[in-house]
Amino acid sequence: MSRVVSPEEMMAPELELSFIKKLVGLWPIIAPIAVAILFILVRIQAGHPVGFIYSDALIMLALISYICAAVLLLTNIFVKENVLNRLGLITVAMGYCFNLSGWMIRWVEAGDKEGWKTGINGVWRYFPLDNLYALTLGFCAGAAITTLVVIRKPKYRALGALSMPILVVVLALGMMLGSGISTLPPILDSYWRPIHVSIATLAYGVCLFSFGLAFAYLLKDGIRFEGVALWTALYGLLTFVMLGFGTVGAFETFRGQYSVNLFLDKNSLPLRTELPMVGPLMALTLLALVAAVALFALEYFNKDEKAKTWGWRLFYTATVLQAVVLVLLFVQMKSSDNPAARVSPREYPAFAVWMSEQSGETVTADGAQKWVQQNASTLKLSMNSNPVEFGGLIGLGVALFLVSLFSLKRETVISALPPLKTIDSLLYRTVGVAFPLLSLLLITGAVWANESWGRYWGWDSKEVGALVAWMAYAGFLHTRIAHGWRGRRSAYFALLGFALVIFTWLGVSFIIPGLHSYAGV
């Protein structure tokens, strides 16, 4: 006699299969975390670096993986191949694995360096958020895991091509800051530090991906590429202005010179040496961008097709010139012999003042020049000497390249992106995650500030920057929920929010000093 099967029993295999499918779908997230945990356990068990299992090597592998991921995902937009599609996802996952394990192994290395001191905060004292480099590792890990969560579905894979290049620039800039482990002042030694700054890293990572989504929405919505090129060129002009006026003598347009700081024993000296040919090429890039801005503006107001054509030609020229600038810059930084010989005499008076402040004794310009000549063999060039400058130049190169590439293949790029409603929904959800994280960032920061400095809020530059960024994302949600804003206006809010996040991340340490400057250098 046959038994009647209940509906629950009939559904059980289907439910079990569904759960397995969900797990399989999550492999790009589970696998890299599992391997990262394995690396960390091996390092802890060994008690010393094993092969490539140490922080610096793992972060270098992460950067290589992220670069490969960016190239593969971009290529897959133009050459539809399943192999490229899958390899793009795999390399993002590999990059996240190396990034996460390298970041966390830094925790072990910091404890080993100081001898794992005991105290009220225990192991939290060594949590890897001691300076801007460590914060950047967490920032990139947050961006990578957010990217993985979204692009693990093939229909969203193209969106990774917009976030990964930004991630590469951020990590490269972070590596230029130097990977040395810092000892925080005792006043900042609190278990609120890992809570507060960990939230910051994840929040910033989500904001990075939302920036890519906002840009994707604008492209899909048919924004004029001339407008995108115009704003990119203006960013380039701002970069060169900052190089010319933000740092004395960095880039002299009319003299056609570009100089970088000399490096001594892991320290950047306030003494700049000229790099041959880099300055003239930068001047040509600047001129091309100025002309492109003028022509795009003329085309916008007068609808002059000839102006648009020549504007794009100059924009492409600037892209090629900037690529040559970067190649020449990196080659000379690596192969330059006796860079001290190219220090301009105009540098020595200011350097003499700095030497006097450091030694407590009066040093003349001639004395400073003599000191440089005597120590010429120990003075060198390093990518750690001017990280923000180099990061700005790399970021400009990437931005010019992407806009040029997308403008030449605009129809292919637009067709590869998900539908507008899908991108808009994803943007809303990512900002919906970023906003509460930014709120927690402010709250936990206030609690930590009260514990360390005896006040919850002091209008410090980083506190103000974090608040303004929070207000931008609050504006995104408010206008969307209360006023029904959608589409471009919301996308512009997301772009503004991430720009403010970047300023909060870098600006405090290198532009507007404050109590949080300890994290930068």
Buried (B, 14 or more C-beta within 10 A) or exposed (E): EEEEEEEEEEEEEEEEEEEEEEEEEEEBBEBBBEBBBEBBEBBEEEEEBEEEBBBBBBBBBBBBBBBBBBBBBBBBBBEEEEEBBBBBBBBBBBBBBBBBBBBBBBBBBBBBEEEEEEEEBEBBBBBBBBBBBBBBBBBBBBBBBBBBBBBBEEEBBBBBBBBBBBBBBBBBBBBBBBBEBBEBEEEBBBBBBBBBBBBBBBBBBBBBBBBBBBBBBBBBBEBEBBEBBBBBBBBBBEBBEBBBEBBEBBBBBEEBBBBBBBBBEEEBBBBBBBBEBBBBBBBBBBBBBBBBBBBBBBBBEEEBEEBBEBBBBBBBBBBBBBBBBBEBBEEBBEEBEEBBEBBBEEBBEBBBBBBBEEEEEEBEBEBBBEBBEEEBEEBBBBBBBBBBBBBBBBBBBBBBBBBBBBBEBEEEBBEBBBEBEBBBEBBBBBBBBBBEBBBBBBEBBBBBBEBBEEEBEEEBBBBBBBBBBBBBBBBBBEBBEEEEBBBBEBBBBBBBBBBBBBBBBBBBBBEBEBBBBBBBB
